[in-house]
Amino acid sequence: MTAIARTGTGRRGLATLVCGALAAGGLTAAGVSALQPGAADASSHREAPLISGQPQYDNTDVYAFVSPDKPDTTTLVANWIPFEEPAGGPNFYLFPEDAQYDIHIDSDGDAQGDLIYRWTFDTQTKNKDTFLSNTDQVTSLDDPDLNITQTYDIDLLKLDDQKVVSTKKIADDLPVAPSNVGKASMPDYKKLRDQAVRQVSGGGTSYVGQADDPFFLDLRVFDLLYGGDLSEVGRDTLKGYNVNTVALQVPSADIRQSAKQPTVGVWSTTQRKNAKGDWTQVSRLGSPLVNEVVVPLRDKDKFNASAPWKDADFLKYVQRPELAKLLEKIYGIKAADEPRKDLVSVFFTGVKGLNQPAGVRPSEQLRLNTSVKPAADPKRLGVLDGDNSGFPNGRRLTDDVVDIELQAVAGELVGNKNDLGDAVNANDQAFSGTFPYLALPTAGSRGPLAGKGKGDASGSSARDALVGGAVEKSSSSGGTSDAVLIGSAGAGAAGVLLLGLGLLWWRRRRTT
């Protein structure tokens, strides 16, 4: 028993020593070329406590604008799932099947929906015996190597007094563009997106899939308004993140009441099926940042579950905004007199003479006058800068809503002139001039090694990366590549030396 125990101990000691020697060489070699992970920053797009824990159902932004290249149509865009990290696999970003994603249209200003465009989704998996969402390079939406796919339907619901009077399917089993896994998996993502742009019944055009998050701002605003130091603004916190988007372009005549009443109210909601099988509204969004910076914590979840015709419950927060008091406290900008009728027009009624319907019932919606032609030279500050085709007349992708709302809350519309802003004046990626207008999503792999073994300009490939990047590069002085090779060789030699000493020790012990 004792002899067996000693032999076992010797073998375990030898195995430990061998593994330790090899690990020492391997870890030392890896340490020479290791990359430090980047810090992840995230905030906002998470406007209420309950929905922040349900990102698949969390509506981040809504846009409504007269299409710049087709001015007889209106483009509606709504986004979900905030802060999609592009490389967040192997389970990438899907629309859940137990949800209804709705864009509501109020065509007469009475705070009740007259139309609903509703998206629902189905998921298909070809091979459940793999962990991969794609099993090889994907070159089309019907590529057999695209393992997990989604399709969607769009239903158009017409309502009268909040009761559905008719339902029409305008899209059936259309493909969703997948998450942009990376250049090795999807070398031409634009081709995939183009294939996902489809015509729908009634003369509309649809796109559903991933996109670069079009919202741009410095979210450190929630760190007590940049800590009272505006020199710290200017970092687009949403740079590099994606969202899941639905975009629909429809004839403006289909959604407005008439040419004499061309203003429509737009908002989105998400319904989720509960354990009883009933649909429950869990998210709501119209104008940007209202629930985030106007509605207080006690009512944020209530707002997400509510409807515009009940918005009298939230009117007081618009009339007496907390943000104006914070600006006065931190920056000394005197708050305008209350109640703030100017902010009511921005968020609840529309601007008189521009996008305020006759007999409007105050409610939080994104209001768009569909008769205002697109500006040839859009101004990022919209109406504040004399561009009546921009926010708060609808919302274009290029509208700098953070600067607009900061300046409005500080009293720009009542004579308190200011130039407040977060110094992020445009999206990090350029928007397209044609539908769906959104920028392509950031790829999960963004480096030069994402060429599926073909190598970059300096001759490295995916295989090179797997061996620690120890590839000799042309250089007159050797440089970093030589250092990596020398470090790796030295570490390997140290491992061999330790292994030899271990074997010598073990043989002597065995002889004894």
SULKAPE-V242943 format. One record per residue. BURIAL is 1 if it has 24 or more other ideal C-beta (glycine too) atoms within 12 Angstrom, else 0. D_LAST is the distance of its C-alpha to the last C-alpha in Angstrom with 2 decimals. Layout:
BEGIN
BURIAL&D_LAST + BURIAL&D_LAST
END
This chain:
BEGIN
0&18.44 + 0&15.60 + 0&13.06 + 0&15.57 + 0&16.02 + 0&12.41 + 0&12.54 + 0&15.95 + 0&15.07 + 0&12.50 + 0&15.32 + 0&17.89 + 0&16.16 + 1&15.95 + 0&19.53 + 0&20.71 + 1&19.42 + 1&21.00 + 0&24.16 + 0&24.31 + 1&24.08 + 0&26.73 + 0&28.81 + 1&28.71 + 1&30.11 + 0&32.59 + 0&33.86 + 1&34.24 + 1&36.17 + 0&38.28 + 0&38.96 + 1&40.66 + 1&43.36 + 0&43.56 + 0&47.11 + 0&48.20 + 0&49.97 + 0&53.66 + 0&55.25 + 0&57.43 + 0&60.82 + 0&63.08 + 0&66.19 + 1&69.58 + 1&70.58 + 1&69.51 + 1&72.85 + 1&72.54 + 0&69.81 + 1&69.76 + 1&70.01 + 1&67.30 + 0&64.80 + 1&66.34 + 1&66.20 + 1&67.20 + 1&70.52 + 1&71.00 + 1&73.88 + 1&73.27 + 1&76.55 + 1&79.88 + 1&82.02 + 1&85.56 + 1&87.56 + 1&90.28 + 1&88.53 + 1&89.04 + 0&89.50 + 0&91.35 + 0&93.56 + 1&95.10 + 1&91.73 + 1&89.50 + 1&85.71 + 1&83.73 + 1&80.03 + 1&77.72 + 1&74.00 + 1&71.25 + 1&67.55 + 1&67.14 + 1&64.29 + 1&62.89 + 1&59.80 + 1&60.05 + 1&56.35 + 1&56.22 + 1&54.91 + 0&53.92 + 0&56.74 + 1&59.61 + 1&63.00 + 1&65.22 + 1&68.53 + 1&68.09 + 0&70.15 + 1&71.24 + 1&73.31 + 1&76.78 + 1&77.19 + 1&80.84 + 1&83.07 + 1&86.33 + 1&89.70 + 1&92.56 + 1&95.57 + 1&98.26 + 1&96.72 + 1&96.98 + 1&93.21 + 1&92.85 + 1&91.09 + 1&93.31 + 1&90.65 + 1&86.93 + 1&84.67 + 1&81.70 + 1&78.39 + 1&76.12 + 1&72.93 + 0&71.03 + 1&67.41 + 0&66.14 + 0&62.54 + 0&62.04 + 0&58.36 + 0&56.67 + 0&53.34 + 0&52.58 + 0&52.14 + 0&54.24 + 1&57.87 + 1&58.28 + 0&56.19 + 0&57.22 + 1&59.77 + 1&63.03 + 0&66.26 + 1&68.88 + 1&69.45 + 0&69.45 + 1&66.26 + 0&64.13 + 1&61.05 + 1&62.53 + 1&60.81 + 1&62.42 + 1&66.14 + 1&68.96 + 1&72.70 + 1&75.46 + 1&79.02 + 1&81.69 + 1&84.50 + 1&87.64 + 1&89.03 + 1&92.58 + 1&93.43 + 0&96.58 + 0&96.39 + 0&92.60 + 0&92.99 + 0&91.78 + 0&94.83 + 0&93.23 + 0&89.88 + 0&89.44 + 0&86.25 + 1&86.27 + 1&82.74 + 0&80.82 + 0&77.21 + 1&76.92 + 1&73.48 + 1&71.54 + 1&69.89 + 1&66.13 + 1&63.99 + 1&63.21 + 1&59.52 + 1&59.16 + 1&60.12 + 1&57.50 + 1&58.79 + 1&62.47 + 1&63.37 + 0&67.09 + 1&67.52 + 0&71.20 + 0&71.87 + 1&70.43 + 1&72.57 + 0&75.66 + 1&75.13 + 1&75.03 + 1&78.46 + 1&80.88 + 0&84.56 + 1&85.55 + 0&88.74 + 0&91.66 + 0&90.94 + 1&87.82 + 1&84.50 + 1&81.10 + 1&77.55 + 1&74.61 + 1&71.07 + 1&68.91 + 1&70.33 + 1&69.52 + 1&70.53 + 1&74.02 + 1&74.25 + 1&73.66 + 1&73.41 + 1&71.34 + 1&70.13 + 1&69.28 + 1&72.84 + 1&71.36 + 0&69.64 + 0&72.93 + 1&74.79 + 1&72.35 + 0&71.99 + 0&75.50 + 0&74.49 + 0&75.90 + 0&74.06 + 0&70.98 + 1&72.59 + 0&72.26 + 0&68.98 + 1&69.47 + 1&67.04 + 1&67.52 + 1&66.67 + 1&64.19 + 1&64.64 + 1&66.36 + 1&68.50 + 1&69.72 + 1&73.40 + 1&76.53 + 1&79.42 + 1&82.85 + 1&85.92 + 1&89.19 + 0&92.90 + 1&94.06 + 0&97.14 + 1&94.92 + 1&93.60 + 1&96.47 + 1&99.54 + 0&102.03 + 0&102.87 + 0&104.72 + 1&101.68 + 1&98.79 + 1&96.27 + 1&93.39 + 1&90.86 + 1&87.26 + 1&84.23 + 1&81.16 + 1&79.45 + 1&76.44 + 1&76.69 + 1&73.69 + 0&73.81 + 0&72.82 + 0&71.39 + 0&74.91 + 0&75.55 + 0&78.01 + 0&78.08 + 1&77.51 + 1&78.14 + 1&75.12 + 1&75.94 + 1&79.13 + 1&79.85 + 1&82.98 + 1&83.44 + 1&80.25 + 1&78.71 + 1&81.26 + 1&78.85 + 1&76.24 + 1&78.33 + 1&81.62 + 1&80.79 + 1&78.98 + 0&75.88 + 0&77.88 + 1&79.67 + 1&77.23 + 1&76.11 + 1&79.73 + 1&80.82 + 1&78.30 + 1&79.72 + 1&83.37 + 1&86.11 + 1&88.48 + 1&91.54 + 0&89.86 + 1&89.11 + 0&91.63 + 0&88.70 + 1&87.02 + 1&90.09 + 0&89.85 + 1&86.49 + 1&88.05 + 1&91.09 + 0&89.02 + 1&85.77 + 1&82.92 + 1&81.80 + 1&85.07 + 0&84.49 + 1&80.95 + 1&82.32 + 0&84.86 + 0&82.32 + 0&79.67 + 1&81.84 + 0&85.22 + 1&86.89 + 0&89.72 + 1&89.61 + 1&92.70 + 0&95.10 + 0&94.34 + 0&94.80 + 1&93.46 + 0&95.83 + 1&94.45 + 1&90.99 + 1&92.59 + 1&94.12 + 1&90.79 + 1&88.75 + 1&91.23 + 1&94.56 + 1&94.35 + 1&96.37 + 0&100.12 + 0&101.75 + 1&98.47 + 1&96.38 + 1&97.94 + 1&99.55 + 0&102.92 + 0&102.61 + 1&98.85 + 1&96.98 + 1&94.37 + 1&90.88 + 1&87.62 + 1&87.64 + 1&87.20 + 1&90.84 + 1&91.75 + 1&95.24 + 1&94.95 + 1&98.19 + 1&96.76 + 0&95.85 + 1&92.47 + 1&92.60 + 0&92.47 + 0&90.48 + 1&88.52 + 1&87.97 + 1&84.72 + 1&86.66 + 1&88.97 + 1&92.14 + 1&91.44 + 0&91.83 + 0&94.84 + 1&92.98 + 1&94.34 + 1&92.14 + 1&89.03 + 1&87.62 + 1&89.00 + 1&91.08 + 1&88.28 + 1&84.97 + 1&83.91 + 1&80.35 + 1&81.19 + 1&82.82 + 1&81.13 + 1&81.59 + 1&79.53 + 1&81.81 + 1&84.90 + 1&84.07 + 1&82.98 + 1&86.26 + 1&88.29 + 1&86.74 + 1&87.44 + 1&91.12 + 1&91.72 + 1&94.26 + 1&96.25 + 0&96.58 + 1&93.34 + 0&92.39 + 1&88.71 + 0&86.12 + 1&83.07 + 1&80.19 + 1&76.45 + 1&76.60 + 1&75.18 + 1&78.24 + 1&77.01 + 1&74.28 + 0&71.23 + 1&72.09 + 0&75.58 + 1&77.46 + 1&79.04 + 0&82.80 + 0&82.93 + 1&81.94 + 1&79.53 + 1&79.56 + 1&76.07 + 1&73.35 + 1&70.56 + 1&67.44 + 1&64.54 + 1&61.85 + 1&58.42 + 1&56.95 + 0&58.76 + 0&56.57 + 0&56.80 + 1&53.81 + 1&55.83 + 1&57.05 + 0&55.12 + 0&53.06 + 0&56.04 + 0&54.85 + 0&56.81 + 0&58.76 + 0&55.68 + 0&53.92 + 1&51.37 + 0&51.06 + 1&49.57 + 0&46.46 + 1&46.11 + 1&46.21 + 0&43.42 + 0&41.08 + 1&41.98 + 1&45.16 + 1&43.37 + 1&46.34 + 0&47.62 + 0&51.17 + 0&53.79 + 0&54.12 + 0&54.96 + 0&52.39 + 0&49.55 + 0&49.91 + 0&48.02 + 1&46.79 + 0&44.96 + 0&43.42 + 1&42.19 + 1&40.74 + 0&39.10 + 1&37.69 + 1&36.41 + 0&34.87 + 0&33.26 + 1&31.88 + 1&30.55 + 0&28.90 + 1&27.26 + 1&25.95 + 0&24.54 + 0&22.88 + 1&21.26 + 1&20.15 + 0&18.62 + 0&16.70 + 1&15.49 + 0&14.33 + 0&12.51 + 0&10.74 + 1&9.94 + 0&8.62 + 0&6.22 + 0&5.15 + 0&5.45 + 0&3.78 + 0&0.00
END
